[in-house]
């Protein structure tokens, strides 16, 4: 399940532009971890917050959480507040990958190291990046759709242009789609980013794609489950839901339900418990002034950031029970709530 070691023993050296370390807390005081999170309006990030907080507290540290709910200025202000409170390390889920570089700069001015959680902060000296292999996630999405429809007109409903992950997902998708496009088997008839990752914007994009192509669309690669939801709503209005494959990502409950109901083809499951617990372990170590180990690097347009990348998993109806449900991410009852009779697996 995990592509790279997440060993956090002594080791690795960090970047050259490191902050001057702040004085360590006395041994009898708890270290404090700050979490600045883009939003708690989505189910995915509520789970991350809860798992990360529990893991930090289990390690004997304290945590302060601030959620900006998609407001860049608010996230910067909240991060400044966490810095002024004297947190020992700052973990950031950026809303805007570029804008959040200011958070790194301000934290470093106070001797506080920054971990970029799941989304990479670009053009910054961020100290560590923990995420999933997002290029691979995009490959998994495209592979699943191509296996269903190797020829035809494709619509790409991508993620927010301000999120570096969205670009990594698309890079992975095109790794798979490009040979099909070059052979003339697949034509990408519509390709649009989804502002703020909002389902309503994905819905509007998909409606436009259908109108522009007179519904002559055979497949949709959607960047995550939220955008897939908007896509499927647009398809349903044209009586096309369940008739053409649609990808997703994040294993949201609504998406898992759509998969077993037959309107969404797959999702990319990223076991966020592993992500949250690994991030918590490393954050507490960094807060205590200990070294951490990362065996990969990802360039963020300024530096090669020490990185830990976990493996994502493609999930469709055939392995729903063995992955998402077996891990306790969602219950069998919830996933199959709208499915009746013999369609329900035991």
Residue frames relative to the residue before (quaternion, step in Angstrom):
aa qw qx qy qz dx dy dz
X 1.0000 0.0000 0.0000 0.0000 0.00 0.00 0.00
X 0.7698 0.3269 -0.1788 0.5182 3.55 1.05 -0.68
X 0.3943 -0.7645 0.4620 0.2161 3.56 -0.62 1.09
X 0.8134 0.1841 -0.0527 0.5493 3.52 0.95 -0.83
X 0.5903 -0.5579 0.4291 0.3952 3.49 -1.18 0.46
X 0.1805 -0.7597 0.6099 0.1355 3.53 -1.12 0.61
X 0.1867 0.8008 -0.5391 0.1821 3.50 1.18 0.62
X 0.1198 -0.8136 0.5669 0.0477 3.54 -0.83 0.88
X 0.3009 0.7553 -0.5201 0.2617 3.47 1.11 0.70
X 0.7523 -0.3659 0.2621 0.4812 3.50 -1.27 -0.04
X 0.3651 0.7631 -0.4889 0.2132 3.50 -0.92 0.54
X 0.9307 0.1923 -0.1077 0.2919 3.32 -0.90 -0.86
X 0.4236 -0.7062 0.5315 0.1983 3.23 -1.02 0.69
X 0.3331 -0.7509 0.5329 0.2029 3.53 -0.98 0.70
X 0.7525 -0.4057 0.2628 0.4474 3.57 -1.24 -0.16
X 0.6335 -0.5641 0.3844 0.3644 3.50 -1.28 0.39
X 0.7118 0.4338 -0.2577 0.4886 3.58 1.05 -0.70
X 0.1950 0.8108 -0.5254 0.1688 3.53 0.72 1.02
X 0.5388 -0.6152 0.4512 0.3572 3.58 -1.12 0.56
X 0.5387 -0.5594 0.4978 0.3862 3.52 -1.24 0.42
X 0.4521 -0.7284 0.4237 0.2927 3.61 -0.48 1.12
X 0.4095 -0.6784 0.5488 0.2662 3.53 -1.05 0.79
X 0.6256 -0.5360 0.3828 0.4180 3.63 -1.10 0.49
X 0.4481 -0.6909 0.4979 0.2720 3.54 -1.00 0.83
X 0.5363 -0.6130 0.4684 0.3424 3.55 -1.17 0.56
X 0.5827 -0.5461 0.4506 0.3988 3.60 -1.17 0.47
X 0.6409 -0.5774 0.3496 0.3655 3.58 -1.10 0.68
X 0.6878 0.4832 -0.2916 0.4565 3.59 1.11 -0.54
X 0.6397 0.4876 -0.3358 0.4901 3.60 1.25 0.16
X 0.4795 -0.6561 0.5024 0.2954 3.55 -1.09 0.76
X 0.3952 -0.6577 0.5708 0.2923 3.57 -1.08 0.67
X 0.2951 -0.7586 0.5619 0.1475 3.54 -1.21 0.63
X 0.1857 -0.7725 0.6029 0.0724 3.55 -0.85 1.08
X 0.2098 -0.7652 0.5964 0.1216 3.56 -0.90 0.94
X 0.0954 -0.7807 0.6156 0.0487 3.58 -0.99 0.86
X 0.0663 -0.7691 0.6357 0.0011 3.55 -0.66 1.19
X 0.0290 -0.8434 0.5341 -0.0506 3.56 -0.33 1.27
X 0.6025 -0.6023 0.3925 0.3467 3.54 -0.98 0.91
X 0.8100 -0.1543 0.1713 0.5392 3.56 0.62 -1.12
X 0.1927 -0.7365 0.6297 0.1548 3.52 -1.29 0.44
X 0.4407 0.7005 -0.4489 0.3370 3.56 1.22 0.42
X 0.6940 0.4080 -0.2655 0.5305 3.58 1.30 -0.18
X 0.6142 -0.5916 0.3937 0.3431 3.53 -1.06 0.89
X 0.6133 0.5855 -0.3430 0.4042 3.57 0.95 -0.92
X 0.7522 0.4190 -0.2298 0.4537 3.58 0.73 -1.05
X 0.5507 0.5708 -0.3990 0.4602 3.58 1.19 -0.37
X 0.6495 0.5085 -0.3111 0.4720 3.57 1.00 -0.84
X 0.6352 0.5275 -0.3326 0.4557 3.58 0.92 -0.87
X 0.6561 0.5214 -0.3102 0.4488 3.57 0.86 -0.97
X 0.6928 0.4899 -0.2849 0.4459 3.55 0.81 -1.01
X 0.6856 0.4824 -0.2857 0.4644 3.59 0.90 -0.93
X 0.6597 0.5099 -0.3081 0.4581 3.56 0.94 -0.88
X 0.6531 0.5170 -0.3115 0.4574 3.58 0.91 -0.92
X 0.6674 0.4993 -0.3101 0.4573 3.58 0.89 -0.90
X 0.6651 0.5079 -0.3079 0.4526 3.58 0.98 -0.84
X 0.6350 0.5241 -0.3288 0.4627 3.59 0.98 -0.82
X 0.6917 0.4767 -0.2819 0.4636 3.58 0.86 -0.96
X 0.6141 0.5441 -0.3461 0.4550 3.60 1.09 -0.66
X 0.6738 0.4755 -0.2808 0.4909 3.57 1.17 -0.61
X 0.5867 -0.6307 0.3475 0.3704 3.57 1.27 0.18
X 0.5731 0.5764 -0.3860 0.4362 3.58 1.22 0.30
X 0.4229 -0.6588 0.5490 0.2926 3.54 -1.33 0.22
X 0.1619 -0.7948 0.5790 0.0831 3.57 -1.20 0.45
X 0.1284 -0.7430 0.6519 0.0808 3.52 -1.18 0.75
X 0.1218 -0.8155 0.5655 0.0190 3.59 -0.76 1.07
X 0.0100 -0.7674 0.6410 -0.0034 3.55 -1.03 0.89
X 0.1176 -0.7952 0.5933 0.0426 3.60 -0.89 0.95
X 0.2886 -0.8026 0.5053 0.1307 3.59 -0.73 1.09
X 0.2437 -0.8128 0.4927 0.1930 3.59 1.27 -0.31
X 0.7845 -0.4102 0.1658 0.4346 3.49 0.78 1.16
X 0.5838 0.5701 -0.3661 0.4474 3.59 1.26 0.22
X 0.3837 -0.7599 0.4767 0.2193 3.59 -0.41 1.23
X 0.6738 0.4983 -0.3016 0.4547 3.56 0.85 -0.98
X 0.6495 0.5132 -0.3113 0.4668 3.56 1.03 -0.82
X 0.6484 0.5109 -0.3388 0.4514 3.60 0.96 -0.78
X 0.6404 0.5120 -0.3293 0.4683 3.59 0.98 -0.79
X 0.6618 0.5071 -0.3043 0.4608 3.58 0.92 -0.89
X 0.6612 0.5002 -0.3065 0.4676 3.57 0.97 -0.85
X 0.6350 0.5188 -0.3333 0.4654 3.58 1.01 -0.77
X 0.6268 0.5259 -0.3335 0.4684 3.57 1.01 -0.81
X 0.6325 0.5331 -0.3254 0.4581 3.56 1.05 -0.76
X 0.6509 0.5046 -0.3124 0.4735 3.57 0.98 -0.86
X 0.6374 0.5237 -0.3207 0.4654 3.57 1.02 -0.83
X 0.6786 0.4883 -0.2939 0.4633 3.59 0.92 -0.89
X 0.6180 0.5359 -0.3439 0.4612 3.58 1.19 -0.50
X 0.4834 -0.7057 0.4067 0.3208 3.55 1.28 -0.24
X 0.1875 0.7709 -0.5835 0.1733 3.60 0.95 0.76
X 0.4801 -0.6996 0.4600 0.2614 3.56 -1.14 0.64
X 0.7673 0.0053 -0.0272 0.6407 3.56 1.26 -0.35
X 0.2389 -0.7794 0.5656 0.1247 3.57 -1.07 0.70
X 0.1412 -0.7661 0.6247 0.0540 3.56 -0.86 1.05
X 0.0756 -0.8366 0.5421 -0.0230 3.56 -0.65 1.15
X 0.1204 -0.7021 0.6963 0.0878 3.52 -1.09 0.91
X 0.2117 -0.8387 0.4827 0.1370 3.61 -0.02 1.21
X 0.4099 -0.6498 0.5728 0.2857 3.52 -1.17 0.61
X 0.7807 0.1103 -0.0422 0.6137 3.55 0.95 -0.92
X 0.4375 -0.7496 0.4343 0.2409 3.55 -0.51 1.24
X 0.6747 0.4806 -0.2928 0.4776 3.59 1.07 -0.70
X 0.6814 0.5112 -0.2950 0.4329 3.55 0.80 -1.04
X 0.6513 0.5535 -0.3153 0.4123 3.56 1.03 -0.80
X 0.4719 0.6595 -0.4586 0.3635 3.61 1.21 -0.14
X 0.5916 0.5716 -0.3624 0.4381 3.59 1.15 -0.58
X 0.6034 0.5508 -0.3568 0.4530 3.58 1.12 -0.63
X 0.6446 0.5181 -0.3216 0.4611 3.56 0.96 -0.88
X 0.6553 0.5242 -0.3139 0.4442 3.55 0.91 -0.93
X 0.6893 0.4763 -0.2868 0.4645 3.58 0.88 -0.91
X 0.6305 0.5229 -0.3375 0.4639 3.59 1.01 -0.73
X 0.6674 0.5063 -0.3043 0.4535 3.56 0.91 -0.90
X 0.6048 0.5584 -0.3570 0.4415 3.58 1.08 -0.66
X 0.7197 0.3820 -0.2285 0.5328 3.57 1.24 -0.49
X 0.5691 -0.6375 0.3701 0.3644 3.59 1.24 0.30
X 0.5286 0.6287 -0.4009 0.4056 3.57 1.23 0.43
X 0.3344 -0.7413 0.5477 0.1965 3.58 -0.83 0.99
X 0.2647 -0.7801 0.5577 0.1013 3.54 -1.20 0.70
X 0.1738 -0.7446 0.6377 0.0939 3.52 -1.04 0.92
X 0.2669 -0.7397 0.5983 0.1535 3.55 -0.91 0.98
X 0.1859 -0.8332 0.5190 0.0432 3.55 -0.37 1.32
X 0.8684 -0.0353 -0.0615 0.4907 3.53 -0.67 1.26
X 0.7731 0.1949 -0.1275 0.5900 3.61 0.98 -0.75
X 0.3969 -0.7436 0.4922 0.2173 3.56 -0.79 1.03
X 0.3181 -0.7064 0.6021 0.1931 3.54 -0.98 0.91
X 0.2232 -0.8157 0.5232 0.1056 3.58 -0.53 1.14
X 0.8238 0.2285 -0.1895 0.4829 3.53 -1.39 0.36
X 0.5999 0.5244 -0.3700 0.4777 3.55 0.89 0.93
X 0.4670 -0.6401 0.5261 0.3090 3.55 -1.38 0.15
X 0.1092 0.8254 -0.5461 0.0925 3.58 1.03 0.75
X 0.4976 -0.7346 0.3973 0.2341 3.55 -0.92 0.99
X 0.8098 -0.0271 0.0644 0.5825 3.59 0.99 -0.72
X 0.1605 -0.7712 0.6112 0.0766 3.56 -1.10 0.78
X 0.0350 -0.7867 0.6161 -0.0162 3.56 -0.80 1.06
X 0.2529 0.7615 -0.5593 0.2083 3.55 -0.66 1.06
X 0.5411 -0.5244 0.4974 0.4299 3.49 -1.31 -0.53
X 0.5887 -0.5376 0.4475 0.4052 3.52 -1.29 0.24
X 0.1947 -0.8535 0.4742 0.0935 3.55 0.13 1.31
X 0.5832 0.5439 -0.3822 0.4668 3.58 1.14 -0.49
X 0.6437 0.5091 -0.3196 0.4736 3.55 1.02 -0.78
X 0.5967 0.5636 -0.3639 0.4402 3.59 1.05 -0.72
X 0.6600 0.4971 -0.3047 0.4738 3.58 0.97 -0.85
X 0.6269 0.5302 -0.3374 0.4606 3.58 1.04 -0.75
X 0.6440 0.5262 -0.3250 0.4503 3.58 0.95 -0.86
X 0.6324 0.5324 -0.3341 0.4528 3.58 0.99 -0.81
X 0.7133 0.4584 -0.2709 0.4557 3.56 0.74 -1.04
X 0.6166 0.5492 -0.3493 0.4429 3.60 1.00 -0.78
X 0.6655 0.5150 -0.3114 0.4416 3.56 0.90 -0.91
X 0.6940 0.4663 -0.2827 0.4702 3.58 0.94 -0.86
X 0.6479 0.5173 -0.3205 0.4581 3.59 0.96 -0.82
X 0.6206 0.5443 -0.3507 0.4423 3.59 1.04 -0.68
X 0.6799 0.4565 -0.2815 0.5001 3.58 1.19 -0.53
X 0.8009 0.0797 0.0072 0.5934 3.56 0.96 -0.94
X 0.0988 -0.8375 0.5356 0.0440 3.62 0.01 1.23
X 0.7691 0.2061 -0.1428 0.5879 3.58 1.25 -0.19
X 0.5491 0.6312 -0.4435 0.3215 3.57 -1.06 0.69
X 0.6413 -0.5090 0.4160 0.3957 3.52 -1.37 -0.18
X 0.1482 -0.8064 0.5713 0.0374 3.56 -0.75 1.12
X 0.1772 -0.7266 0.6517 0.1261 3.52 -1.25 0.67
X 0.1649 -0.7694 0.6109 0.0879 3.55 -0.97 0.92
X 0.0596 -0.7677 0.6380 0.0041 3.57 -0.64 1.16
X 0.1256 -0.8535 0.5052 0.0235 3.52 0.00 1.36
X 0.6244 -0.5575 0.4021 0.3710 3.55 -1.34 0.04
X 0.7530 -0.3710 0.2780 0.4669 3.55 -1.32 -0.22
X 0.4971 -0.6872 0.4488 0.2814 3.53 -0.84 1.01
X 0.6554 0.5252 -0.3066 0.4479 3.59 1.18 -0.52
X 0.6374 0.5083 -0.3152 0.4858 3.59 1.29 -0.17
X 0.4232 -0.7289 0.4763 0.2505 3.57 -0.53 1.15
X 0.5796 0.5914 -0.3771 0.4150 3.58 1.08 -0.64
X 0.6181 0.5658 -0.3520 0.4171 3.57 0.99 -0.82
X 0.6561 0.4999 -0.3096 0.4731 3.57 1.02 -0.75
X 0.6419 0.5106 -0.3235 0.4718 3.58 1.08 -0.70
X 0.6072 0.5379 -0.3528 0.4663 3.60 1.05 -0.72
X 0.6880 0.4852 -0.2931 0.4531 3.56 0.83 -0.98
X 0.6040 0.5517 -0.3631 0.4461 3.58 1.01 -0.74
X 0.6662 0.4964 -0.2959 0.4714 3.55 0.97 -0.88
X 0.6269 0.5346 -0.3381 0.4548 3.58 0.97 -0.82
X 0.7079 0.4649 -0.2745 0.4555 3.56 0.85 -0.95
X 0.5162 0.6096 -0.4284 0.4223 3.61 1.17 -0.38
X 0.7186 0.4194 -0.2305 0.5045 3.56 1.06 -0.81
X 0.7307 0.4735 -0.2530 0.4218 3.58 0.83 -1.01
X 0.5742 0.6535 -0.3825 0.3113 3.58 0.99 -0.79
X 0.6739 0.4773 -0.3358 0.4530 3.69 0.77 -0.81
X 0.6367 0.5177 -0.3307 0.4662 3.59 1.05 -0.70
X 0.6437 0.5131 -0.3137 0.4732 3.57 1.03 -0.82
X 0.6753 0.5039 -0.2977 0.4487 3.57 0.90 -0.92
X 0.6660 0.4771 -0.3053 0.4854 3.62 1.10 -0.58
X 0.4920 -0.6682 0.4257 0.3608 3.54 1.25 -0.29
X 0.4554 0.6910 -0.4511 0.3340 3.58 1.25 0.18
X 0.7800 0.1992 -0.0931 0.5858 3.55 1.05 -0.79
X 0.1135 -0.7607 0.6361 0.0615 3.54 -1.07 0.88
X 0.2636 -0.7471 0.5876 0.1646 3.55 -0.75 1.02
X 0.1443 -0.8474 0.5097 0.0356 3.55 -0.20 1.32
X 0.7880 0.0656 -0.0487 0.6103 3.59 1.25 -0.21
X 0.0480 0.7926 -0.5998 0.0987 3.57 -0.85 1.00
X 0.1932 0.8117 -0.5165 0.1923 3.57 -0.27 1.23
X 0.4287 -0.6628 0.5499 0.2729 3.57 -1.07 0.79
X 0.3357 -0.7278 0.5650 0.1958 3.55 -1.23 0.52
X 0.3828 -0.7482 0.4915 0.2281 3.56 -0.37 1.23
X 0.8635 0.0517 -0.0823 0.4948 3.55 -0.95 1.04
X 0.4854 -0.6733 0.4239 0.3625 3.61 1.26 0.16
X 0.4221 0.7518 -0.4418 0.2481 3.63 1.22 0.18
X 0.5394 -0.6402 0.4419 0.3224 3.61 -0.93 0.90
X 0.6208 0.5517 -0.3524 0.4312 3.59 1.01 -0.74
X 0.6677 0.4770 -0.3045 0.4836 3.59 1.03 -0.74
X 0.6193 0.5216 -0.3412 0.4776 3.59 1.09 -0.66
X 0.6100 0.5490 -0.3356 0.4626 3.56 1.06 -0.77
X 0.6729 0.4920 -0.2967 0.4660 3.58 0.87 -0.97
X 0.6442 0.5192 -0.3229 0.4597 3.59 0.98 -0.82
X 0.6871 0.4816 -0.2935 0.4580 3.58 0.90 -0.91
X 0.6064 0.5406 -0.3556 0.4621 3.58 1.05 -0.69
X 0.6555 0.5053 -0.3046 0.4713 3.56 1.00 -0.86
X 0.6386 0.5325 -0.3248 0.4508 3.57 0.99 -0.86
X 0.6697 0.4963 -0.3006 0.4635 3.58 0.94 -0.85
X 0.6559 0.5052 -0.3168 0.4629 3.58 0.94 -0.87
X 0.6754 0.5158 -0.2980 0.4347 3.56 0.90 -0.97
X 0.7775 0.3147 -0.1602 0.5203 3.58 1.12 -0.64
X 0.4259 -0.7326 0.4393 0.2983 3.56 1.31 0.36
X 0.6682 -0.5405 0.2556 0.4428 3.52 1.04 1.00
X 0.4731 0.6601 -0.4557 0.3644 3.60 1.22 0.26
X 0.3535 0.6968 -0.5163 0.3506 3.54 0.52 1.31
X 0.2001 -0.8187 0.5305 0.0905 3.58 -0.80 0.99
X 0.8165 0.0500 -0.0130 0.5751 3.62 1.16 -0.34
X 0.1443 -0.7778 0.6065 0.0797 3.54 -1.21 0.59
X 0.1568 -0.7332 0.6540 0.1000 3.53 -0.98 0.95
X 0.0413 -0.7942 0.6057 -0.0264 3.56 -0.42 1.28
X 0.5299 -0.7101 0.3779 0.2686 3.54 -0.87 1.03
X 0.8057 -0.0312 0.0061 0.5914 3.60 1.06 -0.54
X 0.7185 -0.4639 0.2965 0.4251 3.55 -1.28 0.09
X 0.6059 0.5544 -0.3636 0.4396 3.58 1.07 -0.64
X 0.6883 0.4471 -0.2862 0.4945 3.58 0.88 -0.88
X 0.5998 0.5543 -0.3615 0.4498 3.60 1.08 -0.68
X 0.6168 0.5542 -0.3448 0.4399 3.58 1.04 -0.74
X 0.6589 0.4933 -0.3012 0.4814 3.58 0.98 -0.84
X 0.6300 0.5400 -0.3253 0.4535 3.56 1.01 -0.86
X 0.7013 0.4749 -0.2765 0.4541 3.57 0.81 -1.01
X 0.5899 0.5475 -0.3676 0.4660 3.59 1.11 -0.56
X 0.6628 0.4902 -0.3041 0.4774 3.59 0.97 -0.84
X 0.6462 0.5132 -0.3195 0.4659 3.58 1.00 -0.80
X 0.6345 0.5464 -0.3308 0.4352 3.58 0.99 -0.84
X 0.6344 0.5421 -0.3283 0.4425 3.56 1.04 -0.78
X 0.7212 0.3731 -0.2259 0.5382 3.58 1.24 -0.44
X 0.4696 -0.6899 0.4157 0.3614 3.58 1.32 0.29
X 0.4954 0.6619 -0.4175 0.3770 3.58 1.08 0.76
X 0.4559 0.6920 -0.4587 0.3210 3.62 1.23 -0.12
X 0.7959 0.2484 -0.2146 0.5086 3.55 -0.86 1.01
X 0.6537 0.5202 -0.3121 0.4523 3.57 1.27 -0.22
X 0.7582 0.1887 -0.1545 0.6047 3.57 1.21 -0.33
X 0.5271 -0.6655 0.4210 0.3194 3.61 -1.01 0.74
X 0.0794 -0.7685 0.6347 0.0143 3.53 -1.19 0.78
X 0.2829 -0.7600 0.5605 0.1681 3.59 -0.86 0.93
X 0.0796 -0.7789 0.6174 0.0757 3.54 -1.35 0.08
X 0.1611 -0.7739 0.6008 0.1186 3.53 -1.30 -0.33
X 0.7224 0.4368 -0.3650 0.3926 3.56 -1.19 0.71
X 0.3198 -0.7903 0.4808 0.2050 3.59 1.24 -0.16
X 0.1775 0.7835 -0.5684 0.1778 3.57 0.93 0.88
X 0.6409 -0.5577 0.3609 0.3847 3.56 -1.13 0.67
X 0.6476 0.5210 -0.3296 0.4478 3.60 0.89 -0.88
X 0.6567 0.5028 -0.3092 0.4694 3.58 1.04 -0.77
X 0.6306 0.5233 -0.3335 0.4662 3.58 0.98 -0.84
X 0.6429 0.5086 -0.3168 0.4770 3.58 1.03 -0.77
X 0.6532 0.5056 -0.3243 0.4609 3.60 0.94 -0.83
X 0.6247 0.5454 -0.3448 0.4399 3.59 1.03 -0.72
X 0.7193 0.4183 -0.2745 0.4820 3.60 0.79 -0.90
X 0.6437 0.4975 -0.3206 0.4852 3.58 1.23 -0.39
X 0.5403 -0.6862 0.3572 0.3310 3.60 1.27 -0.25
X 0.5888 0.5879 -0.3911 0.3933 3.62 1.18 0.19
X 0.7335 0.2563 -0.2004 0.5968 3.60 1.24 -0.26
X 0.4568 -0.7337 0.4391 0.2451 3.56 -0.86 1.01
X 0.8089 -0.1112 0.1412 0.5598 3.57 0.80 -0.99
X 0.1476 -0.7236 0.6522 0.1711 3.48 -1.40 0.06
X 0.3673 -0.6696 0.5783 0.2870 3.54 -1.27 0.22
X 0.2181 -0.7932 0.5633 0.0776 3.51 -0.58 1.26
X 0.0610 -0.7739 0.6304 0.0007 3.50 -0.75 1.09
X 0.3332 -0.7796 0.4879 0.2076 3.59 -0.25 1.23
X 0.1783 -0.8545 0.4780 0.0979 3.54 0.19 1.28
X 0.4921 0.6184 -0.4600 0.4048 3.59 1.19 -0.18
X 0.6573 0.5041 -0.3066 0.4688 3.58 0.95 -0.91
X 0.6435 0.5234 -0.3154 0.4609 3.57 0.99 -0.88
X 0.6979 0.4825 -0.2779 0.4506 3.56 0.80 -1.02
X 0.6924 0.4777 -0.2889 0.4571 3.58 0.89 -0.90
X 0.6299 0.5129 -0.3345 0.4777 3.59 1.06 -0.70
X 0.6563 0.5083 -0.3073 0.4653 3.56 0.93 -0.90
X 0.6466 0.5206 -0.3234 0.4542 3.58 0.97 -0.82
X 0.6536 0.5209 -0.3166 0.4485 3.56 0.92 -0.91
X 0.6924 0.4674 -0.2759 0.4754 3.56 0.90 -0.93
X 0.6285 0.5415 -0.3413 0.4420 3.59 0.99 -0.77
X 0.6709 0.4875 -0.3073 0.4667 3.57 0.89 -0.88
X 0.6321 0.5216 -0.3374 0.4631 3.60 0.99 -0.76
X 0.6701 0.4846 -0.3040 0.4730 3.58 0.91 -0.89
X 0.6247 0.5393 -0.3375 0.4527 3.58 1.05 -0.72
X 0.6998 0.4420 -0.2564 0.4991 3.56 1.16 -0.62
X 0.5490 -0.6457 0.3779 0.3726 3.57 1.30 0.09
X 0.4748 0.6678 -0.4464 0.3595 3.58 1.23 0.33
X 0.5130 -0.6243 0.4850 0.3345 3.54 -1.21 0.50
X 0.1739 -0.7568 0.6173 0.1265 3.54 -1.24 0.46
X 0.3488 -0.7423 0.5383 0.1940 3.53 -1.24 0.44
X 0.0540 0.7590 -0.6476 0.0400 3.53 -1.01 0.90
X 0.2400 -0.8329 0.4851 0.1158 3.57 -0.60 1.07
X 0.7026 0.3672 -0.2900 0.5361 3.58 1.22 0.27
X 0.1843 -0.7538 0.6136 0.1461 3.52 -1.31 0.27
X 0.1146 -0.7663 0.6294 0.0594 3.55 -1.12 0.76
X 0.3755 -0.7371 0.5134 0.2285 3.57 -0.74 1.02
X 0.1673 -0.8058 0.5630 0.0756 3.57 -0.89 0.94
X 0.6516 -0.5225 0.2698 0.4791 3.55 1.25 0.69
X 0.7473 0.3058 -0.2179 0.5482 3.61 1.26 -0.07
X 0.7993 -0.0147 0.0550 0.5982 3.56 0.90 -0.97
X 0.4686 -0.5905 0.5490 0.3609 3.53 -1.35 0.09
X 0.2247 -0.8217 0.5154 0.0928 3.56 -0.29 1.29
X 0.4630 -0.6435 0.5203 0.3175 3.63 -0.83 0.89
X 0.0197 -0.8527 0.5161 -0.0787 3.55 -0.62 1.16
X 0.1642 -0.7255 0.6590 0.1114 3.50 -1.28 0.60
X 0.0405 -0.8183 0.5719 -0.0398 3.55 -0.55 1.23
X 0.2215 -0.7891 0.5656 0.0915 3.55 -0.65 1.16
X 0.5418 -0.6467 0.4403 0.3072 3.56 -1.20 0.54
X 0.2847 -0.7274 0.5927 0.1965 3.63 -0.93 0.88
X 0.2785 -0.7584 0.5712 0.1446 3.59 -1.27 0.41
X 0.3599 -0.7073 0.5650 0.2258 3.57 -0.93 0.92
X 0.0444 -0.8048 0.5917 -0.0102 3.58 -0.85 1.01
X 0.0275 0.7525 -0.6578 0.0161 3.52 -0.98 0.97
X 0.7788 -0.3372 0.2113 0.4849 3.57 -1.20 -0.24
X 0.6456 0.5727 -0.3253 0.3866 3.59 1.05 -0.75
X 0.8030 0.2336 -0.1319 0.5322 3.62 1.04 -0.61
X 0.2697 0.7869 -0.5076 0.2244 3.58 1.24 0.40
X 0.7067 0.4750 -0.2725 0.4480 3.56 0.81 -1.02
X 0.7061 0.4871 -0.2601 0.4433 3.58 1.02 -0.85
X 0.7384 0.3799 -0.2198 0.5120 3.59 1.22 -0.27
X 0.8061 0.3101 -0.1652 0.4761 3.54 0.05 -1.34
X 0.7198 0.4262 -0.2565 0.4843 3.58 0.89 -0.94
X 0.6435 0.5283 -0.3295 0.4452 3.60 0.96 -0.83
X 0.6804 0.4775 -0.2853 0.4770 3.59 1.09 -0.70
X 0.4712 -0.6825 0.4419 0.3419 3.58 1.25 -0.19
X 0.3490 0.7481 -0.4971 0.2673 3.58 1.25 0.32
X 0.7435 -0.0384 0.0029 0.6676 3.54 1.19 -0.77
X 0.4812 -0.6571 0.4845 0.3193 3.58 -1.14 0.47
X 0.6302 -0.5238 0.4208 0.3890 3.54 -1.29 0.46
X 0.6388 0.5453 -0.3220 0.4369 3.55 0.97 -0.89
X 0.6896 0.4759 -0.2925 0.4609 3.59 0.88 -0.90
X 0.6697 0.5132 -0.3175 0.4327 3.57 0.86 -0.93
X 0.7802 0.3329 -0.1642 0.5035 3.59 0.91 -0.93
X 0.2500 0.8264 -0.4801 0.1550 3.57 1.27 0.31
X 0.7834 0.3368 -0.1632 0.4962 3.58 0.97 -0.88
X 0.5900 0.5527 -0.3668 0.4603 3.57 1.30 0.19
X 0.2014 -0.8157 0.5372 0.0738 3.54 -0.88 0.95
X 0.8705 0.2394 -0.1216 0.4125 3.50 -1.39 0.32
X 0.8638 -0.1497 0.1077 0.4688 3.52 -1.07 -0.82
X 0.5570 0.6127 -0.3976 0.3953 3.59 1.20 -0.21
X 0.6132 0.5572 -0.3484 0.4384 3.57 1.23 -0.38
X 0.3335 -0.7236 0.5681 0.2061 3.57 -0.86 0.97
X 0.3659 -0.7231 0.5417 0.2233 3.53 -1.22 0.51
